[in-house]
Amino acid sequence: MRSSFPGLAVATSLIVGFAPVPSDAIGQAPATPAFIVAIDHPAGSSVEPSLLPIARYTGTEWVNTWPQPDEASTPAPPVAQIPEAWLGGPVPTAWTRWAADGSRVRVTVVAPVRERRRCETAIVLRIAGVSDGARDPWAPGAVRVAVNTSQPVEWVRAMAPDHRDAKEIRPVIEREYRQAEERPAGERPEDSTAVLNALNAARAPMIVETLVGPSIDAGPVVYYFRAIRRVTPPRQSPMAIEVHGWLARGADGAWAAFDTARAIRRGDGQGENRPLAIFRVGQRMYWLTMLIGYEGVGFAIDDVARGSVRRLVTARDGGC
């Protein structure tokens, strides 16, 4: 996965979001109908465009009952034989695909397929409709999200370094990183020490590579951050220590980090959790995150509130 880490910086791109479903006159959000969330797979040289269902909101909770990836040689059943339990009913034929640039396109499901792309691959729903063709799946803003209802998709916004919140938050991230850098994180102590020594010897700077939050001002403002130090020693692969987590302003007005985690990253495929979008249901914010791993990609829906993060569902795209 490609990333760059030159100096102390904060990501600066700005992604347009969309307004949530409005509240009623007494301030209580109306009930949200059930909906399904899918990830768009663009057309390529040997594959047709398709949707991967990753989660569905039942009206009361989030679930993922779509089958897990299986061997590429295992065929997908015809659409008439898809069990209703997989999506809570018959496979919807009409979907709206949302892009981070604000565009929306209606697409139609043609048939379930299992494309031979990896050792294991998920069943996807082949679609017909306008396609923007092949694109770099790792580029920020490249992922498209589809829903089968009018449920809005609110894309997360990357905060510019000169934003007021970013200026206030940066010292908090720096302090959190320094505190977390030497904490045990599950790896062998000798591995952690070797990476830390290499970073310190190179005087590698800490970079705030990701700082994203809701794209509209509604409810508590919560940000996700990812900070990293990286070095590439002579004749060795890149190595890094990453700290990621969440930030919110407390009752005293001060920003504080919570649910932070530390990871050792080695090699070119560093891995990354990349928040993509938010679904607002009532007074809650559910974040959709892309989980970029070493041998595959996954997705997660998290219930994010001030001071707490609860993972609700995950889905895998496949892998080896």
ROZAMAR-368340 format. One line per 2 residues: their letters; for each residue z, x, y of C-alpha. Coordinates in nm, 2 decimals. Example, Ala and Ser with C-alpha at 12.3 -4.5 7.8 and 13.67 -1.06 7.14 Angstrom:
2
as = 0.78,1.23,-0.45 | 0.71,1.37,-0.11 $
% end
This chain:
320
mr = 0.00,0.00,0.00 | -0.10,0.15,0.33 $
ss = 0.15,0.20,0.61 | 0.19,0.44,0.90 $
fp = 0.52,0.57,1.04 | 0.45,0.78,1.35 $
gl = 0.77,0.81,1.57 | 1.02,0.54,1.66 $
av = 0.83,0.22,1.71 | 0.83,-0.16,1.66 $
at = 0.54,-0.36,1.53 | 0.35,-0.52,1.82 $
sl = 0.11,-0.77,1.68 | 0.16,-1.13,1.78 $
iv = 0.08,-1.41,1.54 | 0.03,-1.77,1.67 $
gf = 0.25,-2.03,1.51 | 0.26,-2.41,1.50 $
ap = 0.51,-2.67,1.60 | 0.74,-2.82,1.34 $
vp = 0.76,-3.19,1.26 | 0.93,-3.35,1.56 $
sd = 1.28,-3.49,1.54 | 1.35,-3.86,1.60 $
ai = 1.53,-4.00,1.91 | 1.88,-3.94,1.78 $
gq = 1.81,-3.57,1.69 | 1.79,-3.62,1.32 $
ap = 1.47,-3.49,1.15 | 1.29,-3.76,0.95 $
at = 1.27,-3.71,0.58 | 1.00,-3.46,0.47 $
pa = 0.77,-3.58,0.20 | 0.71,-3.36,-0.10 $
fi = 0.45,-3.09,-0.07 | 0.31,-2.79,-0.26 $
va = 0.25,-2.44,-0.13 | -0.03,-2.22,-0.26 $
id = -0.17,-1.88,-0.17 | -0.54,-1.85,-0.11 $
hp = -0.73,-1.60,-0.32 | -1.05,-1.52,-0.13 $
ag = -1.39,-1.48,-0.29 | -1.49,-1.14,-0.40 $
ss = -1.78,-0.97,-0.58 | -1.68,-1.11,-0.91 $
ve = -1.44,-1.39,-0.84 | -1.46,-1.73,-0.68 $
ps = -1.21,-1.85,-0.41 | -0.90,-2.01,-0.55 $
ll = -0.55,-2.12,-0.49 | -0.23,-2.00,-0.66 $
pi = 0.05,-2.26,-0.65 | 0.38,-2.07,-0.59 $
ar = 0.63,-2.34,-0.50 | 0.68,-2.71,-0.42 $
yt = 0.93,-2.90,-0.22 | 1.03,-3.21,-0.41 $
gt = 1.18,-3.39,-0.11 | 1.53,-3.26,-0.19 $
ew = 1.48,-2.91,-0.33 | 1.24,-2.62,-0.39 $
vn = 1.11,-2.55,-0.74 | 0.84,-2.35,-0.91 $
tw = 0.72,-2.51,-1.23 | 0.37,-2.35,-1.23 $
pq = 0.33,-2.14,-1.54 | 0.40,-1.77,-1.52 $
pd = 0.12,-1.51,-1.56 | -0.01,-1.46,-1.91 $
ea = -0.27,-1.24,-2.08 | -0.60,-1.25,-1.91 $
st = -0.76,-1.36,-2.24 | -0.56,-1.68,-2.25 $
pa = -0.78,-1.96,-2.11 | -0.67,-2.22,-1.85 $
pp = -0.66,-2.58,-1.96 | -0.91,-2.83,-1.81 $
va = -0.78,-3.01,-1.50 | -0.73,-3.34,-1.70 $
qi = -0.50,-3.15,-1.94 | -0.27,-2.99,-1.68 $
pe = 0.08,-3.13,-1.74 | 0.22,-3.33,-1.45 $
aw = 0.53,-3.12,-1.48 | 0.35,-2.82,-1.35 $
lg = 0.30,-2.97,-1.00 | 0.51,-3.28,-1.01 $
gp = 0.21,-3.50,-1.07 | -0.17,-3.48,-1.11 $
vp = -0.33,-3.17,-0.96 | -0.41,-3.25,-0.59 $
ta = -0.78,-3.21,-0.51 | -0.75,-3.19,-0.13 $
wt = -0.57,-2.90,0.04 | -0.55,-2.76,0.39 $
rw = -0.57,-2.38,0.42 | -0.39,-2.22,0.72 $
aa = -0.48,-1.88,0.86 | -0.26,-1.67,1.08 $
dg = -0.51,-1.69,1.37 | -0.45,-2.06,1.39 $
sr = -0.75,-2.19,1.20 | -0.72,-2.46,0.94 $
vr = -0.98,-2.55,0.68 | -1.00,-2.83,0.43 $
vt = -1.07,-2.72,0.07 | -1.12,-2.90,-0.25 $
vv = -1.00,-2.80,-0.60 | -1.28,-2.77,-0.85 $
ap = -1.11,-2.65,-1.17 | -0.82,-2.44,-1.31 $
vr = -0.92,-2.09,-1.42 | -0.76,-1.77,-1.53 $
er = -0.95,-1.48,-1.38 | -0.96,-1.15,-1.56 $
rr = -0.82,-0.93,-1.28 | -0.51,-0.76,-1.43 $
ce = -0.33,-0.71,-1.76 | -0.15,-1.04,-1.69 $
ta = -0.29,-1.30,-1.45 | -0.18,-1.64,-1.33 $
iv = -0.38,-1.97,-1.37 | -0.53,-2.05,-1.03 $
lr = -0.72,-2.35,-0.89 | -1.08,-2.27,-0.81 $
ia = -1.18,-2.43,-0.48 | -1.49,-2.53,-0.29 $
gv = -1.51,-2.52,0.09 | -1.55,-2.28,0.38 $
sd = -1.46,-1.92,0.28 | -1.41,-1.62,0.50 $
ga = -1.51,-1.39,0.22 | -1.35,-1.08,0.09 $
rd = -1.07,-0.93,0.29 | -0.81,-0.65,0.26 $
pw = -0.52,-0.83,0.09 | -0.27,-0.58,0.22 $
ap = -0.36,-0.61,0.59 | -0.11,-0.79,0.81 $
ga = -0.24,-1.15,0.88 | -0.48,-1.14,0.58 $
vr = -0.30,-1.39,0.36 | -0.39,-1.76,0.39 $
va = -0.15,-2.03,0.29 | -0.25,-2.37,0.16 $
vn = -0.06,-2.70,0.15 | -0.16,-3.03,0.00 $
ts = -0.01,-3.25,0.28 | 0.01,-3.24,0.66 $
qp = 0.32,-3.02,0.64 | 0.28,-2.75,0.91 $
ve = 0.27,-2.38,0.83 | 0.45,-2.18,1.10 $
wv = 0.35,-1.82,1.09 | 0.61,-1.56,1.17 $
ra = 0.58,-1.37,1.50 | 0.61,-0.99,1.53 $
ma = 0.82,-0.89,1.82 | 0.68,-0.65,2.08 $
pd = 0.90,-0.35,2.17 | 0.94,-0.47,2.53 $
hr = 1.06,-0.81,2.43 | 1.42,-0.88,2.55 $
da = 1.55,-0.95,2.20 | 1.38,-0.64,2.06 $
ke = 1.54,-0.42,2.32 | 1.89,-0.56,2.24 $
ir = 1.83,-0.55,1.86 | 1.70,-0.19,1.83 $
pv = 2.04,-0.02,1.86 | 2.18,-0.26,1.60 $
ie = 1.91,-0.17,1.36 | 1.96,0.20,1.42 $
re = 2.33,0.17,1.36 | 2.27,-0.04,1.04 $
yr = 2.02,0.21,0.91 | 2.25,0.51,0.96 $
qa = 2.54,0.33,0.79 | 2.32,0.21,0.50 $
ee = 2.12,0.54,0.45 | 2.39,0.71,0.25 $
rp = 2.52,0.40,0.06 | 2.46,0.39,-0.31 $
ag = 2.17,0.17,-0.39 | 2.15,0.17,-0.77 $
er = 1.94,0.49,-0.80 | 2.07,0.81,-0.95 $
pe = 2.28,1.00,-0.70 | 2.08,1.32,-0.74 $
ds = 1.76,1.13,-0.65 | 1.91,0.98,-0.34 $
ta = 2.05,1.32,-0.23 | 1.71,1.49,-0.28 $
vl = 1.53,1.23,-0.07 | 1.79,1.24,0.20 $
na = 1.79,1.62,0.22 | 1.41,1.62,0.25 $
ln = 1.42,1.36,0.53 | 1.68,1.55,0.72 $
aa = 1.51,1.89,0.67 | 1.19,1.74,0.82 $
ra = 1.39,1.56,1.09 | 1.20,1.25,0.99 $
pm = 1.24,0.98,1.26 | 1.36,0.63,1.18 $
iv = 1.08,0.37,1.24 | 1.14,0.00,1.29 $
et = 0.82,-0.10,1.11 | 0.89,-0.47,1.09 $
lv = 1.07,-0.70,1.33 | 0.96,-1.06,1.29 $
gp = 1.10,-1.40,1.36 | 1.01,-1.77,1.42 $
si = 0.71,-1.83,1.64 | 0.87,-2.13,1.81 $
da = 1.21,-2.16,1.98 | 1.39,-2.43,1.78 $
gp = 1.73,-2.38,1.62 | 1.91,-2.05,1.56 $
vv = 1.69,-1.74,1.61 | 1.69,-1.52,1.30 $
yy = 1.49,-1.20,1.27 | 1.39,-1.00,0.96 $
fr = 1.37,-0.62,1.00 | 1.25,-0.33,0.80 $
ai = 1.33,0.03,0.90 | 1.22,0.34,0.73 $
rr = 1.22,0.72,0.73 | 0.94,0.89,0.54 $
vt = 0.84,1.25,0.46 | 0.57,1.41,0.25 $
pp = 0.69,1.76,0.14 | 0.43,2.02,0.05 $
rq = 0.27,1.95,-0.29 | 0.48,1.64,-0.34 $
sp = 0.43,1.27,-0.31 | 0.56,1.08,-0.01 $
ma = 0.92,0.98,-0.02 | 1.13,0.75,0.20 $
ie = 1.45,0.56,0.25 | 1.41,0.20,0.36 $
vh = 1.67,-0.04,0.49 | 1.58,-0.41,0.54 $
gw = 1.77,-0.72,0.62 | 1.83,-0.99,0.88 $
la = 1.97,-1.02,1.23 | 2.12,-1.31,1.42 $
rg = 2.32,-1.35,1.74 | 2.69,-1.44,1.67 $
ad = 2.91,-1.68,1.86 | 3.02,-1.39,2.08 $
ga = 2.66,-1.34,2.19 | 2.63,-1.01,2.00 $
wa = 2.35,-0.93,1.75 | 2.47,-0.86,1.40 $
af = 2.29,-0.76,1.08 | 2.35,-0.94,0.75 $
dt = 2.21,-0.94,0.39 | 2.09,-0.58,0.43 $
ar = 1.95,-0.37,0.14 | 1.85,-0.01,0.09 $
ai = 1.58,0.13,-0.13 | 1.43,0.47,-0.22 $
rr = 1.05,0.46,-0.19 | 0.83,0.72,-0.37 $
gd = 0.46,0.77,-0.39 | 0.17,0.60,-0.21 $
gq = 0.26,0.26,-0.34 | 0.59,0.22,-0.15 $
ge = 0.64,-0.15,-0.19 | 0.74,-0.39,0.08 $
nr = 0.88,-0.74,0.14 | 0.65,-0.90,0.40 $
pl = 0.76,-1.23,0.56 | 0.46,-1.45,0.62 $
ai = 0.55,-1.80,0.73 | 0.82,-2.06,0.78 $
fr = 0.85,-2.42,0.66 | 1.08,-2.63,0.86 $
vg = 1.25,-2.92,0.67 | 1.50,-3.11,0.87 $
qr = 1.73,-2.86,1.03 | 1.66,-2.58,0.78 $
my = 1.41,-2.29,0.79 | 1.25,-2.18,0.46 $
wl = 1.08,-1.84,0.48 | 0.78,-1.75,0.26 $
tm = 0.77,-1.38,0.18 | 0.51,-1.17,0.01 $
li = 0.68,-0.92,-0.24 | 0.45,-0.62,-0.27 $
gy = 0.54,-0.41,-0.57 | 0.41,-0.11,-0.75 $
eg = 0.20,-0.30,-1.01 | 0.17,-0.65,-0.87 $
vg = 0.24,-0.90,-0.60 | 0.49,-1.18,-0.59 $
fa = 0.61,-1.45,-0.35 | 0.94,-1.60,-0.26 $
id = 1.09,-1.89,-0.07 | 1.42,-1.82,0.10 $
dv = 1.67,-2.05,0.27 | 1.75,-1.85,0.58 $
ar = 2.03,-1.95,0.82 | 2.24,-1.76,1.07 $
gs = 2.45,-1.52,0.85 | 2.31,-1.62,0.51 $
vr = 2.00,-1.59,0.30 | 1.96,-1.77,-0.03 $
rl = 1.66,-1.71,-0.26 | 1.53,-2.04,-0.40 $
vt = 1.21,-1.97,-0.60 | 0.98,-1.68,-0.68 $
ar = 0.63,-1.66,-0.82 | 0.42,-1.38,-0.96 $
dg = 0.05,-1.33,-0.92 | 0.02,-1.10,-1.22 $
gc = 0.04,-0.73,-1.30 | 0.05,-0.47,-1.57 $
% end
